[in-house]
């Protein structure tokens, strides 16, 4: 969602030229066609376990109210990338489902 020149991805607004905002614009571009091979690859993507553990640590600190400013930014980065990955994977699932529906006809 665009809000006054910025992307709103979580509790923080991402300014127009952060990595997450740039990647979001690339993902949301309709100029490129997603292939089934790329869709399957996107669906296989996930955070490495060390990053998942770090997100859990930061989330626990956030719930207790003890995050530093840099940890808040780090957690927001994880959240933004998680949302973007979710959008990409949703597009991938839709493509593969439509391919399957087409093949059944």
PLY file of the C-alpha trace (Angstrom):
ply
format ascii 1.0
element vertex 105
property float x
property float y
property float z
element edge 104
property int vertex1
property int vertex2
end_header
0.00 0.00 0.00
1.39 3.44 -0.90
1.03 6.20 1.63
2.36 9.69 0.83
5.34 8.47 -1.16
6.22 5.62 1.19
5.38 1.92 1.44
3.59 0.87 4.60
4.74 -2.68 5.34
4.52 -3.09 9.11
4.43 -0.86 12.14
7.04 1.33 10.46
6.71 3.19 7.17
9.41 2.28 4.68
10.78 5.28 2.86
10.67 5.14 -0.94
14.28 4.06 -1.51
15.05 1.49 1.16
15.94 -1.99 -0.02
12.52 -3.30 1.01
10.64 -0.54 -0.83
12.71 -0.98 -3.99
12.17 -4.74 -3.91
8.44 -4.22 -3.33
8.22 -2.06 -6.46
10.04 -4.72 -8.46
7.75 -7.47 -7.18
4.59 -5.48 -7.79
5.60 -4.64 -11.36
3.36 -6.41 -13.84
5.90 -6.04 -16.66
7.60 -9.38 -16.00
5.89 -12.70 -16.37
6.35 -15.25 -13.63
7.19 -18.70 -14.97
6.19 -21.96 -13.26
9.86 -22.75 -12.59
10.41 -19.41 -10.86
7.12 -19.85 -8.98
8.27 -23.20 -7.59
11.60 -21.66 -6.60
9.85 -18.78 -4.81
7.70 -21.24 -2.89
10.84 -23.02 -1.69
12.33 -19.83 -0.23
12.39 -19.33 3.52
14.57 -17.74 6.16
17.55 -19.78 7.32
17.05 -21.21 10.82
19.59 -18.78 12.30
17.49 -15.86 11.02
14.28 -17.45 12.30
15.91 -17.74 15.73
16.99 -14.09 15.57
13.43 -13.02 14.70
12.15 -14.98 17.71
14.72 -13.28 19.98
13.83 -9.84 18.68
10.10 -10.55 18.92
10.47 -11.63 22.55
12.39 -8.44 23.33
9.71 -6.40 21.53
6.97 -8.01 23.62
8.88 -7.17 26.79
9.52 -3.61 25.62
13.31 -3.92 25.73
14.28 -3.49 22.05
16.98 -0.96 21.25
16.51 1.38 18.28
18.84 -0.71 16.12
17.04 -3.92 17.12
13.72 -2.28 16.21
15.11 -1.48 12.77
16.46 -5.02 12.43
13.10 -6.56 13.37
11.29 -4.23 10.97
13.65 -5.34 8.20
12.80 -8.98 8.88
9.09 -8.12 8.91
9.30 -6.19 5.65
11.15 -8.98 3.89
8.69 -11.52 5.31
5.77 -9.55 3.89
7.48 -9.23 0.51
8.27 -12.95 0.44
4.64 -13.64 1.32
3.46 -11.49 -1.59
5.84 -13.25 -3.99
4.76 -16.67 -2.75
1.09 -15.74 -3.05
1.65 -14.77 -6.69
3.55 -18.02 -7.22
0.72 -20.12 -5.72
-1.87 -18.33 -7.88
0.19 -18.94 -11.02
0.70 -22.63 -10.27
-2.98 -23.06 -9.40
-4.05 -21.40 -12.66
-1.59 -23.61 -14.58
-3.08 -26.68 -12.89
-6.63 -25.51 -13.61
-5.72 -24.90 -17.26
-4.13 -28.34 -17.58
-7.32 -30.01 -16.26
-9.46 -28.42 -18.98
0 1
1 2
2 3
3 4
4 5
5 6
6 7
7 8
8 9
9 10
10 11
11 12
12 13
13 14
14 15
15 16
16 17
17 18
18 19
19 20
20 21
21 22
22 23
23 24
24 25
25 26
26 27
27 28
28 29
29 30
30 31
31 32
32 33
33 34
34 35
35 36
36 37
37 38
38 39
39 40
40 41
41 42
42 43
43 44
44 45
45 46
46 47
47 48
48 49
49 50
50 51
51 52
52 53
53 54
54 55
55 56
56 57
57 58
58 59
59 60
60 61
61 62
62 63
63 64
64 65
65 66
66 67
67 68
68 69
69 70
70 71
71 72
72 73
73 74
74 75
75 76
76 77
77 78
78 79
79 80
80 81
81 82
82 83
83 84
84 85
85 86
86 87
87 88
88 89
89 90
90 91
91 92
92 93
93 94
94 95
95 96
96 97
97 98
98 99
99 100
100 101
101 102
102 103
103 104
